[in-house]
Amino acid sequence: MGKYIDLNASNFDISKEGVALVDFWAPWCGPCRMIAPVIEELAEEFEGKAKICKVNTDEEQDIAIQFGIRSIPTILFFKDGEMVDQMVGASSKQVLADKLNSLL
């Protein structure tokens, strides 16, 4: 069973190879809670193909500042270590899956 990766200051490393989705969220954020099951499903479906990660912006403010996160949920897409796209607000599973597939 795939599982998303909780990123923090000590393990934040978007590898130089491959595709990653990083969900910036917070426990008090309603839309973040709404898409949480979608992120978990994507982690299972893309296991071995793409990294699915989450960053709690309450606990990891430095990372949020580094990427200029102003509203949550914000989802960043990385390919080979470069940020290639971002989505702000809750998106459907299909939209996120299509974006990941387009980067693979």
VMD Tcl script that draws the C-alpha trace (Angstrom):
set ca {
  {0.00 0.00 0.00}
  {1.43 3.35 -1.03}
  {1.73 6.16 1.41}
  {2.48 9.80 0.94}
  {5.67 11.21 2.42}
  {5.44 13.80 5.22}
  {8.10 16.35 4.41}
  {9.81 18.54 7.00}
  {12.96 20.64 7.26}
  {15.14 17.59 7.95}
  {13.89 15.38 5.10}
  {12.80 17.92 2.47}
  {14.54 16.69 -0.63}
  {12.82 16.77 -3.99}
  {15.09 14.39 -5.85}
  {16.71 15.46 -9.07}
  {15.10 12.53 -10.86}
  {11.46 11.78 -11.35}
  {8.15 13.44 -10.60}
  {6.82 14.67 -7.25}
  {3.57 16.22 -6.05}
  {3.84 18.27 -2.84}
  {0.62 19.20 -1.02}
  {0.97 22.20 1.31}
  {-1.79 21.93 3.94}
  {-2.74 22.64 7.57}
  {-4.97 20.75 10.03}
  {-7.43 23.66 10.39}
  {-7.93 24.05 6.62}
  {-11.30 22.68 5.43}
  {-10.39 22.29 1.73}
  {-7.12 20.62 2.79}
  {-9.06 18.02 4.76}
  {-11.38 17.59 1.78}
  {-8.55 16.61 -0.59}
  {-6.56 14.56 1.95}
  {-8.21 11.24 0.89}
  {-7.46 12.11 -2.76}
  {-3.79 12.64 -1.93}
  {-3.71 9.25 -0.16}
  {-5.33 7.53 -3.16}
  {-2.81 9.15 -5.51}
  {0.02 7.94 -3.26}
  {-1.22 4.38 -3.77}
  {-1.90 4.70 -7.48}
  {1.41 6.37 -8.31}
  {3.59 4.27 -5.98}
  {6.88 3.59 -7.74}
  {6.09 6.18 -10.43}
  {5.92 9.52 -8.58}
  {6.53 10.79 -5.06}
  {3.39 12.07 -3.33}
  {4.30 14.35 -0.43}
  {2.64 16.61 2.13}
  {3.96 19.61 4.05}
  {2.12 20.82 7.16}
  {2.51 24.59 6.82}
  {1.83 25.15 10.53}
  {4.84 23.03 11.47}
  {7.06 23.83 8.49}
  {6.65 27.57 7.94}
  {10.18 27.93 6.53}
  {9.41 25.52 3.68}
  {6.13 27.31 2.93}
  {7.98 30.66 2.86}
  {10.71 29.20 0.64}
  {8.11 28.26 -1.98}
  {6.00 31.41 -1.55}
  {2.93 29.57 -0.30}
  {0.28 32.19 0.54}
  {-2.89 30.13 0.56}
  {-3.63 26.49 1.16}
  {-4.13 23.96 -0.14}
  {-1.41 24.63 -2.69}
  {-0.05 21.72 -4.67}
  {3.34 22.02 -6.35}
  {4.52 19.67 -9.09}
  {8.20 18.91 -9.54}
  {10.00 17.13 -12.36}
  {13.68 16.26 -12.01}
  {14.04 18.65 -9.08}
  {12.45 21.66 -10.83}
  {9.06 23.10 -9.91}
  {7.03 22.87 -13.13}
  {3.49 23.73 -12.05}
  {1.26 24.63 -9.12}
  {-2.42 24.49 -8.28}
  {-4.04 26.57 -5.54}
  {-7.23 25.33 -3.93}
  {-8.88 21.93 -3.92}
  {-8.69 20.05 -7.21}
  {-10.34 16.85 -8.30}
  {-8.47 13.57 -8.23}
  {-8.73 13.36 -12.02}
  {-7.14 16.79 -12.53}
  {-4.24 15.87 -10.24}
  {-3.79 12.42 -11.79}
  {-3.83 13.88 -15.31}
  {-1.16 16.40 -14.31}
  {1.05 13.69 -12.80}
  {0.62 11.49 -15.87}
  {1.55 14.37 -18.16}
  {4.85 14.75 -16.27}
  {5.77 11.05 -16.24}
}
mol new
graphics top color blue
foreach p $ca { graphics top sphere $p radius 0.5 }
foreach p [lrange $ca 0 end-1] q [lrange $ca 1 end] { graphics top cylinder $p $q radius 0.2 }
display resetview
